[in-house]
Amino acid sequence: MIETADASVAALLAALHARAFEKSWSEAEIATLLQNPTAFALLARAGAPQGFILAWVAGGEAEILTVAVDPASRRKGVGAALVTAAGVTALVRGAETMHLEVAEDNEPARALYAKLGYEEAGCRPGYYAAASAAKDAIVMRRKLPRPLV
């Protein structure tokens, strides 16, 4: 089940983010983002929390800020469900396109986004800090489907 999430569950979202990423966002950082009226978060649960997505919409564009899926829930459709649900939420909020940045070496995520209709639209050199060397980010973008009337 996917449900909306707000700043009241920032601690839970931060814990999920810490399980998903080496360099994670804090509870305070997530809570601050969710105070922005353009931002939204969606939480996937199957009993226990499985993952979440955080995005925002402004000026007809949406940006996925993070998708964090618990390692035990990966390869089960959770990420795809979250990205799809975020696209619907963004569309309802007036977005026409959605974009994201993904680490160049994150092949599973890049494959997922491509499967969901995202196309490479650019590169941000050195976007992700890493212990050994900075990693480039691949910018991916898609048009959101307009409902038939």
N, C-alpha and C positions, 0 to 999 in steps of 0.2 A: 504494500500500500504506500502511496506517495501522498504526503500531506504538507501543508505550508508550515514553515518554521519562522520564528521571530527571535528577537534578542533574548527572550526568556530562556531559550535553550542553547545559548551561546556556549556554555560549558560542554554540553553534549557534542555540539558541532566541532568545537576545538579538539575534543578527545578523538573524534572520528578523523579529523584532519591529521592529528599526530600519528594515528595508526596508518594513514595512507601516504604520508610524505615524510621525508627525512627532515626537511625544513618546514615546520608547520606554523600555522597562524594561531595566535593566542585567543583566549576567550574575549579579552578586551578588544582586540582587532576585529574579530567577527561581530561582536556587539556593536561596535562603532559603525561598521559597514551597514549593519541592519537598521541603524537609526536613520540612514539616508532613505527618503521616501521613494527614490527611484530603484532601490535594491529589493530583491526578494530571495528567499531561500526555500528550497523544497527538500524534504527529508524522506528517505525510503526506509520502511520498516517491514520486517516479516517477523513479528514478535520483537526481536531486538533490532536496534538501529543498524542499517546496512551501509548507508552512505547519504550524502547530501550534495546539492548543487547550490551555488550562490551566483547570482547574476544581477544585472541592472539594465534599465531601459532609459534612454534619453535621445531626444531628437530623431525618433524613428529607427534607432539602432539599438540592438541589445548586445551585451557582452557577457560571456560566461567568465566569471572571475576565478572560480575553482569548481572542480568536481572531485569529491573525495569519497572513495568506496573502500570500506574495510577490506583488507586483503582476503579474509575468509569468505567474502561475498563477491569477489571478482569472478569474471567469466560466467556469470549467471544472469546477465541481462540488466543488472541494476544500473550500471552507468548509462546504457542506452535508454532505459526508462526515464532516468533523471534528465538527460539531455533533451529527450523528446518532450517531456512535461514542461521543461523550462522554455522550449520553443513555443509551446501553446500559450504558456503564461505571458511570454514576451509579446506574442501576437495580440493577445487580448489587451495588453497595455499599450498597443500602438506601434510596435516594432515591425519593420519591414524586412530587416536583415538581422543576422546574429553572427558574432565573431568570437574568436577565442585565440589564445596563444597556448602552444603546447611545445614541450621540450623536443628538440630535433631528434633525440635518441629514444623518445617514448613511442616506440613502434606500435604497441598495443592500443594506446590512446589515439594515435594518428589513424590507425586502421578503423577504429570505431567511428571516429568523426567522419572519415571518408564514406563509410557504409551508411551514415546518416545524412549524407548529401553535402557535407562541408568540403570545400575545395581550398587548396593552398592559395593564399593571396599575398604572401610576402614573408619576410624574415626580419627578425629583430636580433641583430648580432649581440652576443654577450648578455642576453636578457636575464638568464637564470644564473645566479651566483652558485658556485660549487666549490668544494674543498680543493679540488685539483685545478680546475679551470672553469671559466664561465662557459655556459652552454647557450647556443642560439635558440631562439623561439621561432617556431613556424606559426605564422598567422593563418588561420583557416576561417572561412566565411561561407555563409549560405543565405539565400533568400528564403524567407519564411513563406510557406504556402498560404495563399489567400483562400478562404472558404468560397465555394461556389454559391452564388445567390440565386 
